[in-house]
Amino acid sequence: MNPWLMTVLMVAAWGTFFYSFYARIALLRSLAPEDRGGSLSERLRLLFDIGFGQRKLMRRRQERSSGAMHFFIFWGALIVGQRELILMGEGFVPGFQEWLPGLGAEDLLAYLYAFVYSTAEAIVLAMVAFALWRRVRLRPRRLDLNWEGLYVLWFIAAIMATDLVFDAARINLVQQFGQPLHLLHSPVWGSEVEWMPFPALLALLLAPLGEGANAFLYHFGYWGHVAVMLTF
């Protein structure tokens, strides 16, 4: 894509993050010491039970719909995390995914991951839409309508949507317009497109726009995704 632009974005984003992180660590170090190493097994149990499993929300009958929403958004974000490594590497080396163990064109795992992450992005978008509708229209009594909650949801939606647009435009540029972009293909596992139903469907909608529009959406989806992710 553009190694220099990617370097500038990453240095700016990670520099800001570590500066903020250092300030918070300095604040914590100024507080009275506390032993946080005890009850490790109990802490791990709570991490998996409440953190990963979202039990506090999932177990309440009146919160099950919102609990499921949080569950899918949370796990969708974790699944897409590997995708960020692939896309940022793509900014430096075309076809960067081929360099990652188990994610090359001959590896089944690469195609399974393409299905999982693209499906997760579509599910997360649906859950974000539900969360926005719940916050803005339903407005449960205990839920405050605050800007922080809204912009977090919009950031998540933008991260998922831009990657779906990137993939859809990439599919069209390769299959419809013959551009030599990286797309997984194997005589055993077939084409990556066959494993990504949602980007493939979106590609059908974008194909009539022509090569120029798809090229724009390809670059917009890629750099928009990277910029939104690093800003978030």
FIKOL-942084 format. One line per field, with one value per residue (C-alpha): residue number from 1; residue in three letters; z, x, y. Coordinates in pm, whole numbers, m for minus. Layout:
FIKOL-942084
n: NUM	... $
res: ala	... $
Z: Z	... $
X: X	... $
Y: Y	... $
END
This chain:
FIKOL-942084
n: 1	2	3	4	5	6	7	8	9	10	11	12	13	14	15	16	17	18	19	20	21	22	23	24	25	26	27	28	29	30	31	32	33	34	35	36	37	38	39	40	41	42	43	44	45	46	47	48	49	50	51	52	53	54	55	56	57	58	59	60	61	62	63	64	65	66	67	68	69	70	71	72	73	74	75	76	77	78	79	80	81	82	83	84	85	86	87	88	89	90	91	92	93	94	95	96	97	98	99	100	101	102	103	104	105	106	107	108	109	110	111	112	113	114	115	116	117	118	119	120	121	122	123	124	125	126	127	128	129	130	131	132	133	134	135	136	137	138	139	140	141	142	143	144	145	146	147	148	149	150	151	152	153	154	155	156	157	158	159	160	161	162	163	164	165	166	167	168	169	170	171	172	173	174	175	176	177	178	179	180	181	182	183	184	185	186	187	188	189	190	191	192	193	194	195	196	197	198	199	200	201	202	203	204	205	206	207	208	209	210	211	212	213	214	215	216	217	218	219	220	221	222	223	224	225	226	227	228	229	230	231	232 $
res: met	asn	pro	trp	leu	met	thr	val	leu	met	val	ala	ala	trp	gly	thr	phe	phe	tyr	ser	phe	tyr	ala	arg	ile	ala	leu	leu	arg	ser	leu	ala	pro	glu	asp	arg	gly	gly	ser	leu	ser	glu	arg	leu	arg	leu	leu	phe	asp	ile	gly	phe	gly	gln	arg	lys	leu	met	arg	arg	arg	gln	glu	arg	ser	ser	gly	ala	met	his	phe	phe	ile	phe	trp	gly	ala	leu	ile	val	gly	gln	arg	glu	leu	ile	leu	met	gly	glu	gly	phe	val	pro	gly	phe	gln	glu	trp	leu	pro	gly	leu	gly	ala	glu	asp	leu	leu	ala	tyr	leu	tyr	ala	phe	val	tyr	ser	thr	ala	glu	ala	ile	val	leu	ala	met	val	ala	phe	ala	leu	trp	arg	arg	val	arg	leu	arg	pro	arg	arg	leu	asp	leu	asn	trp	glu	gly	leu	tyr	val	leu	trp	phe	ile	ala	ala	ile	met	ala	thr	asp	leu	val	phe	asp	ala	ala	arg	ile	asn	leu	val	gln	gln	phe	gly	gln	pro	leu	his	leu	leu	his	ser	pro	val	trp	gly	ser	glu	val	glu	trp	met	pro	phe	pro	ala	leu	leu	ala	leu	leu	leu	ala	pro	leu	gly	glu	gly	ala	asn	ala	phe	leu	tyr	his	phe	gly	tyr	trp	gly	his	val	ala	val	met	leu	thr	phe $
Z: 0	130	385	463	536	744	943	1014	1129	1351	1509	1580	1722	1930	2047	2175	2336	2523	2636	2781	2925	3094	3255	3397	3527	3697	3867	3987	4119	4335	4520	4825	4738	4729	4681	4356	4315	4561	4475	4124	4053	4164	3957	3649	3711	3726	3413	3209	3376	3381	3130	2848	2926	3008	3284	3476	3180	3030	3350	3406	3227	3168	3039	2812	2486	2584	2730	2400	2223	2447	2411	2030	2013	2257	2088	1742	1835	1962	1644	1423	1625	1414	1107	1220	1211	858	731	893	753	413	429	414	218	m40	47	403	517	330	574	879	1004	916	722	375	62	117	479	566	873	649	482	809	955	648	709	1084	1080	793	952	1290	1132	992	1326	1518	1281	1350	1726	1711	1524	1800	2068	1903	1867	2231	2350	2132	2094	2382	2639	2942	3270	3394	3065	3025	2677	2682	2398	2511	2467	2129	1977	2098	1912	1600	1613	1634	1347	1133	1200	1088	793	640	639	474	208	159	109	m123	m343	m342	m465	m751	m850	m876	m1022	m1228	m1337	m1332	m1099	m943	m578	m310	m277	m127	m373	m348	m571	m255	m61	m350	m352	m42	m184	m138	235	282	213	343	155	m155	m130	m82	m382	m600	m494	m563	m893	m1112	m987	m1211	m1169	m1066	m787	m660	m662	m456	m211	m188	m76	132	309	379	501	668	861	968	1067	1265	1441	1541	1654	1857 $
X: 0	224	497	572	212	164	478	358	17	161	425	165	m90	147	340	19	m85	241	252	m98	m8	303	99	m149	127	291	m41	m81	276	202	m75	m36	92	m151	m97	m273	m111	m325	m612	m480	m712	m1016	m910	m869	m1209	m1374	m1187	m1323	m1665	m1746	m1499	m1503	m1838	m2029	m2207	m2335	m2548	m2622	m2764	m3026	m3352	m3419	m3064	m3026	m3073	m2824	m2598	m2594	m2524	m2224	m2106	m2100	m1946	m1674	m1587	m1620	m1360	m1124	m1164	m1094	m779	m571	m703	m540	m196	m263	m383	m107	151	m13	81	447	447	181	45	178	m64	142	428	218	235	m78	m240	m94	m287	m224	m347	m705	m680	m648	m981	m1151	m1029	m1154	m1500	m1491	m1365	m1587	m1893	m1799	m1780	m2132	m2265	m2094	m2246	m2590	m2525	m2401	m2718	m2921	m2715	m2766	m3140	m3155	m2966	m3140	m3494	m3563	m3350	m3384	m3412	m3070	m2898	m2783	m2765	m2405	m2172	m1898	m2116	m2240	m1903	m1756	m2036	m1979	m1606	m1672	m1921	m1671	m1396	m1618	m1782	m1458	m1303	m1611	m1598	m1225	m1276	m1574	m1387	m1078	m1290	m1427	m1090	m945	m1237	m1418	m1137	m831	m611	m318	m415	m361	m649	m615	m660	m584	m662	m769	m960	m1079	m1094	m1102	m1420	m1609	m1536	m1655	m2031	m2090	m1806	m1898	m2259	m2145	m1913	m2214	m2374	m2058	m1959	m2194	m2019	m1723	m1350	m1276	m1533	m1422	m1059	m1160	m1357	m1064	m826	m1091	m1183	m821	m692	m1021	m1006	m645	m697	m1015	m859	m542	m745	m976 $
Y: 0	281	196	560	655	340	420	774	652	380	605	875	631	419	725	884	558	502	865	829	487	627	906	655	427	726	804	445	436	740	554	333	m18	m308	m680	m772	m1112	m1305	m1542	m1592	m1886	m1686	m1387	m1608	m1768	m1427	m1316	m1606	m1609	m1237	m1093	m1347	m1507	m1186	m1383	m1081	m978	m1318	m1467	m1191	m1255	m886	m835	m1137	m948	m678	m947	m1134	m804	m732	m1091	m1081	m733	m833	m1162	m1011	m749	m1020	m1224	m922	m847	m1089	m913	m588	m752	m873	m534	m332	m572	m532	m164	m267	m595	m689	m1031	m1004	m1274	m1534	m1469	m1560	m1921	m2117	m1833	m1884	m1980	m2353	m2355	m2444	m2221	m1915	m1987	m2074	m1747	m1555	m1703	m1638	m1280	m1164	m1325	m1176	m829	m863	m989	m708	m450	m595	m590	m229	m131	m296	m121	220	158	53	361	616	478	237	421	185	372	266	354	714	863	984	1074	836	531	652	732	401	222	432	361	m14	6	200	m56	m343	m165	m35	m382	m532	m260	m320	m692	m644	m394	m620	m911	m702	m560	m911	m1107	m844	m615	m843	m640	m836	m788	m1051	m1295	m1642	m1927	m2296	m2595	m2776	m2509	m2295	m1917	m1699	m1543	m1870	m1851	m1492	m1478	m1125	m949	m1154	m1034	m675	m716	m800	m471	m270	m433	m220	95	20	m21	337	342	1	114	419	202	m39	236	414	90	4	340	425	99	146	511	441	141	329	631	409 $
END
